[in-house]
């Protein structure tokens, strides 16, 4: 199942960074993630652990040969998020530990920036980054405050939405902290959570009583209790696809998420009537979530005609991507290639400099980004800058798949 527990390693002999990723049936998203990590780890002494929670999608056969520089741990059963992370943590030798979701894409300079900040601020126990989803929308869970009774009530009641920048009413998503400013916050997202070795030694990692969801809230809180700071680092932005491992409108998701919140409440809030009030608030939120789930059950938007699509790439990469797109479950009409550089004179329908005009003139509904051509940082930036409502798909150079995500509540798109 994995190598035995390593002996304590001196700080001088440690690698700079250990990355731990828990995989569960998302091999194509993980493929894109690992290619982005390969670029982001240039000049960083590092190691990557992928611990697989008994996936049934052929992850082992697909990933092992492709990424022989990754330490894979294949579990015979699904142990949950926290326990799987802790197993890999036993073997991690880095001065810093990054817990990372498999459905993420990182810019090339992101890890270097994060490490530099952590090194300059020794009181930072953990660091999270600005995250956007697959459509370029900012993910508010990038920064959160402690979900106390009233903080939770303000979110559930809608008051947080009415006063989105209020430190009091919008505390759940740290509304007082601008999304593009660095600041201290209470809770960081487990999708990207870089911890110092000191924070790990003091907390001993995740609480394994949480099977899925809530582990990041609990660990963030315990890092603060240990006297360290949680930092929202807004100077880099990563892409985090949503809804890959569990659909947000499934019964399983709703039950596990709110049960985790109940567990957190009972563990940390035990004085007076605080626990009872928070428990009532969580049960109310759980009931509303189930109602919303039933309203959305069965809703689908099947495509009846081909989706007009363009590819931003070089000509050689254009040909490789077309070959993969032929396997799409929904029909795709390739309108052409969008050039990236001024010296690109081959057949094209436009240049990236005028991307919004190209989209409008060609009535595009879908764009495929070639990371080999653009780089991951440029792609992430473009998803936010493109104003027209189009679906984004992503392809890393060397991968045999294309991925995308329409919305956070549904599982994403995979073409292979």
Buried (B, 14 or more C-beta within 10 A) or exposed (E): EBEEEEEEBEEEEBBBBBBBBBBBBBBBBBBBBBBBBBBBBEEBEBBBBBBBBBBEBEBBEBBEEBBEEBBBBBBEEBBBBBBBBBBBBEBBBBBBBBBBBBBBBBBBBBBBBBBEBBEEBEEBBBBBBBBBBBBBBBBBBBBBBBBBBBBBBBBBEEBBEEEEEBEEBBBBBBBBBEBEEBBBBBBBBBBBBBBBBBBBEBBEBBBBBBBBBBBBBBBBBBBBEEEBBBBBBBBBBBBBBBBBBBBBBBEEBBEBBBBBBBBBBEBBBEEEEBBEBBBBBBEBBBEEBBEBBEEEEEEEEEEEEBBBBBBBBBBEBBEBBBEBBEEBEEEBEBBBBBBBEEEBEEEBBBBBEEBEEBBEEBEBBBBBBBBBBBBBBBBBBBBBEBEBEBBBBBBBBEBBBBBBBBEBBBBBBBBB
